[in-house]
Amino acid sequence: MTTLQTRSPRLSPETANSPEVFAGVQQITKALYKAGVPRHTLDLVHMRASQINGCSACIAYGTKAAKDTGLATERLVALPGWRESPLYDDAERAALELTEAMTRLADHPDVVTDEIWDRVAEHFDEQALAALVSMIGLTNFFNRVNTTLRVKPIA
């Protein structure tokens, strides 16, 4: 039986990281960061979705990106317990609640309830809401691709 540590990636990095796809994703990411959502909030939703999906490559990337933008390590460490932690403001809590609902689609009969949507809409305008939904969706996309392809975390 192959253990997780010894499993090889399913595609070469050159094939998995198509320059055309990467360029397109960079354009999407740039647009998301310009949409009015604080960078730390986007970092937190990326990390939370990646934690839920168990994507080690995305968690490693998110940890580095968060450090580069000055997000406190204690906030990353406390992220799985965000509901009980005093380290997150109301807007971040709403964004994290939306992240969990969108990431755990099969766990919720109504997926993103009106109550969840209303809470997040209290803190973000329509452009920022669109960016949050897109960031969560993009993160889930990468989580699924990276775990399927067994992409190794960048050291």
Contacts in CASP RR format, 6 or more apart in sequence:
PFRMAT RR
TARGET T0000
AUTHOR 0000-0000-0000
METHOD contacts of the structure
MODEL  1
MTTLQTRSPRLSPETANSPEVFAGVQQITKALYKAGVPRHTLDLVHMRAS
QINGCSACIAYGTKAAKDTGLATERLVALPGWRESPLYDDAERAALELTE
AMTRLADHPDVVTDEIWDRVAEHFDEQALAALVSMIGLTNFFNRVNTTLR
VKPIA
7 150 0 8 1.000
8 150 0 8 1.000
9 16 0 8 1.000
9 149 0 8 1.000
9 150 0 8 1.000
9 151 0 8 1.000
9 152 0 8 1.000
10 148 0 8 1.000
10 149 0 8 1.000
10 150 0 8 1.000
11 149 0 8 1.000
16 145 0 8 1.000
16 149 0 8 1.000
16 151 0 8 1.000
25 138 0 8 1.000
28 134 0 8 1.000
28 138 0 8 1.000
29 138 0 8 1.000
31 131 0 8 1.000
32 42 0 8 1.000
32 131 0 8 1.000
32 134 0 8 1.000
32 135 0 8 1.000
32 138 0 8 1.000
33 39 0 8 1.000
33 42 0 8 1.000
35 127 0 8 1.000
35 128 0 8 1.000
35 130 0 8 1.000
35 131 0 8 1.000
36 124 0 8 1.000
36 125 0 8 1.000
36 127 0 8 1.000
36 128 0 8 1.000
36 131 0 8 1.000
37 95 0 8 1.000
37 124 0 8 1.000
37 128 0 8 1.000
37 131 0 8 1.000
37 132 0 8 1.000
37 135 0 8 1.000
38 91 0 8 1.000
39 69 0 8 1.000
40 66 0 8 1.000
40 69 0 8 1.000
40 70 0 8 1.000
40 71 0 8 1.000
40 75 0 8 1.000
40 92 0 8 1.000
41 91 0 8 1.000
41 92 0 8 1.000
41 95 0 8 1.000
41 132 0 8 1.000
42 131 0 8 1.000
42 132 0 8 1.000
42 135 0 8 1.000
43 62 0 8 1.000
43 65 0 8 1.000
43 66 0 8 1.000
43 69 0 8 1.000
43 71 0 8 1.000
44 71 0 8 1.000
44 75 0 8 1.000
44 79 0 8 1.000
44 82 0 8 1.000
44 88 0 8 1.000
44 92 0 8 1.000
44 95 0 8 1.000
44 96 0 8 1.000
45 95 0 8 1.000
45 96 0 8 1.000
45 98 0 8 1.000
45 99 0 8 1.000
45 132 0 8 1.000
45 135 0 8 1.000
45 136 0 8 1.000
45 139 0 8 1.000
46 58 0 8 1.000
46 62 0 8 1.000
46 65 0 8 1.000
46 135 0 8 1.000
46 139 0 8 1.000
47 59 0 8 1.000
47 62 0 8 1.000
47 63 0 8 1.000
47 66 0 8 1.000
47 76 0 8 1.000
47 79 0 8 1.000
48 79 0 8 1.000
48 82 0 8 1.000
48 96 0 8 1.000
48 99 0 8 1.000
48 100 0 8 1.000
48 103 0 8 1.000
49 58 0 8 1.000
49 99 0 8 1.000
49 102 0 8 1.000
49 103 0 8 1.000
49 136 0 8 1.000
49 137 0 8 1.000
49 139 0 8 1.000
49 140 0 8 1.000
49 143 0 8 1.000
50 58 0 8 1.000
50 59 0 8 1.000
50 62 0 8 1.000
50 139 0 8 1.000
50 143 0 8 1.000
51 59 0 8 1.000
51 79 0 8 1.000
51 80 0 8 1.000
52 100 0 8 1.000
52 103 0 8 1.000
52 104 0 8 1.000
53 103 0 8 1.000
53 140 0 8 1.000
53 143 0 8 1.000
53 144 0 8 1.000
53 147 0 8 1.000
54 143 0 8 1.000
54 147 0 8 1.000
55 142 0 8 1.000
55 143 0 8 1.000
55 146 0 8 1.000
55 147 0 8 1.000
56 152 0 8 1.000
56 153 0 8 1.000
57 146 0 8 1.000
57 151 0 8 1.000
57 152 0 8 1.000
57 153 0 8 1.000
57 154 0 8 1.000
58 139 0 8 1.000
58 142 0 8 1.000
58 143 0 8 1.000
58 146 0 8 1.000
59 153 0 8 1.000
60 153 0 8 1.000
60 154 0 8 1.000
60 155 0 8 1.000
61 153 0 8 1.000
61 154 0 8 1.000
63 76 0 8 1.000
64 154 0 8 1.000
66 76 0 8 1.000
67 73 0 8 1.000
72 87 0 8 1.000
74 87 0 8 1.000
75 87 0 8 1.000
75 88 0 8 1.000
78 85 0 8 1.000
78 87 0 8 1.000
79 96 0 8 1.000
82 88 0 8 1.000
82 92 0 8 1.000
82 93 0 8 1.000
82 96 0 8 1.000
83 93 0 8 1.000
88 96 0 8 1.000
90 122 0 8 1.000
90 123 0 8 1.000
91 123 0 8 1.000
91 124 0 8 1.000
93 119 0 8 1.000
94 116 0 8 1.000
94 119 0 8 1.000
94 120 0 8 1.000
94 122 0 8 1.000
94 123 0 8 1.000
94 124 0 8 1.000
95 120 0 8 1.000
95 123 0 8 1.000
95 124 0 8 1.000
95 132 0 8 1.000
97 116 0 8 1.000
97 119 0 8 1.000
97 120 0 8 1.000
98 112 0 8 1.000
98 116 0 8 1.000
98 117 0 8 1.000
98 120 0 8 1.000
98 132 0 8 1.000
98 133 0 8 1.000
98 136 0 8 1.000
99 136 0 8 1.000
101 108 0 8 1.000
101 111 0 8 1.000
101 112 0 8 1.000
101 113 0 8 1.000
101 116 0 8 1.000
102 111 0 8 1.000
102 112 0 8 1.000
102 133 0 8 1.000
102 136 0 8 1.000
102 137 0 8 1.000
102 140 0 8 1.000
103 136 0 8 1.000
103 140 0 8 1.000
105 111 0 8 1.000
120 129 0 8 1.000
120 132 0 8 1.000
121 129 0 8 1.000
124 132 0 8 1.000
145 151 0 8 1.000
END
